[in-house]
């Protein structure tokens, strides 16, 4: 799950097969889709989409879910930064707060 210090797959110390991710990567036809992390190959994270396709992405292009339910299904609350236009996931606390952040953590730091 996304935390204040872990918002993309690269931030996770332990990357588990089946980890749900949200793709904001370089392929336009896959951008904005959910997938599951499979394994690392060289420096790329291989993810599998619901249609069975497996593609490699930079771990910085894979956002973590806001919450994961008891069955492992990820729920994503993704926002676009009003300052730099990058996408970022909300943490569970941010999603539940009365005022969500409008800027990504990099711009608010």
C-alpha positions as CSV (number, residue, x, y, z in Angstrom):
1,X,0.0,0.0,0.0
2,X,1.1,3.6,-0.6
3,X,2.6,5.3,2.4
4,X,4.1,8.7,2.9
5,X,7.5,7.3,2.0
6,X,6.5,4.5,-0.4
7,X,4.3,5.4,-3.3
8,X,5.9,3.6,-6.3
9,X,7.1,0.0,-6.7
10,X,10.7,1.1,-6.5
11,X,10.2,2.3,-3.0
12,X,9.3,-1.1,-1.7
13,X,12.1,-3.0,0.0
14,X,10.3,-6.3,-0.6
15,X,8.6,-6.7,-3.9
16,X,6.1,-9.6,-3.8
17,X,4.8,-11.4,-6.9
18,X,1.2,-10.5,-7.2
19,X,1.6,-6.9,-5.8
20,X,-1.1,-4.8,-7.5
21,X,0.3,-1.7,-9.3
22,X,-1.1,1.1,-11.4
23,X,0.8,1.8,-14.6
24,X,1.7,5.3,-15.6
25,X,4.5,4.2,-17.9
26,X,5.6,4.8,-21.4
27,X,3.1,2.8,-23.5
28,X,0.1,4.9,-24.2
29,X,-2.3,1.9,-24.7
30,X,-1.4,0.5,-21.2
31,X,-1.2,3.9,-19.4
32,X,-3.8,4.1,-16.6
33,X,-4.3,0.3,-16.3
34,X,-3.9,-1.9,-13.3
35,X,-1.6,-4.9,-13.4
36,X,0.3,-7.2,-11.0
37,X,4.0,-7.3,-10.4
38,X,5.6,-10.6,-11.5
39,X,9.4,-10.4,-11.2
40,X,12.5,-8.2,-12.0
41,X,14.3,-8.8,-15.2
42,X,17.5,-6.8,-15.4
43,X,16.4,-3.3,-14.2
44,X,12.8,-3.6,-15.3
45,X,9.8,-4.8,-13.3
46,X,7.7,-7.2,-15.3
47,X,4.0,-6.8,-14.8
48,X,1.1,-8.9,-16.0
49,X,-2.1,-7.3,-17.2
50,X,-5.6,-8.9,-16.9
51,X,-5.5,-9.9,-20.6
52,X,-2.3,-12.0,-19.9
53,X,0.2,-9.5,-21.5
54,X,3.5,-9.2,-19.6
55,X,5.5,-6.0,-20.1
56,X,8.5,-4.4,-18.5
57,X,8.5,-1.0,-16.8
58,X,10.8,1.1,-14.8
59,X,9.6,0.6,-11.1
60,X,9.1,4.4,-10.9
61,X,6.3,4.1,-13.4
62,X,4.3,1.7,-11.2
63,X,2.2,3.3,-8.5
64,X,1.2,1.4,-5.4
65,X,-2.5,1.0,-4.3
66,X,-4.1,3.2,-1.7
67,X,-5.5,0.1,0.0
68,X,-5.3,-3.7,-0.5
69,X,-8.2,-5.8,0.7
70,X,-7.9,-9.2,2.5
71,X,-8.1,-11.0,-0.9
72,X,-5.2,-9.0,-2.3
73,X,-7.2,-6.7,-4.5
74,X,-5.8,-3.2,-4.8
75,X,-7.9,-0.1,-4.7
76,X,-6.3,3.0,-6.3
77,X,-6.8,6.6,-5.6
78,X,-4.6,8.3,-8.1
79,X,-4.3,12.1,-8.5
80,X,-2.5,14.4,-10.8
81,X,-0.2,17.0,-9.3
82,X,-1.4,20.5,-9.9
83,X,2.2,21.8,-10.0
84,X,4.1,19.2,-12.1
85,X,1.3,17.2,-13.7
86,X,2.8,13.9,-12.5
87,X,0.4,11.2,-11.2
88,X,0.7,10.0,-7.6
89,X,-1.3,7.7,-5.4
90,X,-2.9,8.8,-2.2
91,X,-2.2,7.0,1.0
92,X,-5.2,5.6,2.9
93,X,-5.0,8.5,5.4
94,X,-4.9,11.1,2.6
95,X,-7.9,9.4,0.9
96,X,-9.9,9.5,4.1
97,X,-9.0,13.1,5.0
98,X,-11.3,16.0,4.5
99,X,-8.8,17.7,2.2
100,X,-6.8,15.6,-0.2
101,X,-3.3,16.9,-1.3
102,X,-3.4,18.7,-4.6
103,X,0.4,18.4,-5.1
104,X,2.6,15.3,-5.2
105,X,5.1,14.7,-2.3
106,X,8.0,15.9,-4.5
107,X,6.4,19.3,-5.0
108,X,5.3,19.7,-1.4
109,X,8.8,18.8,0.0
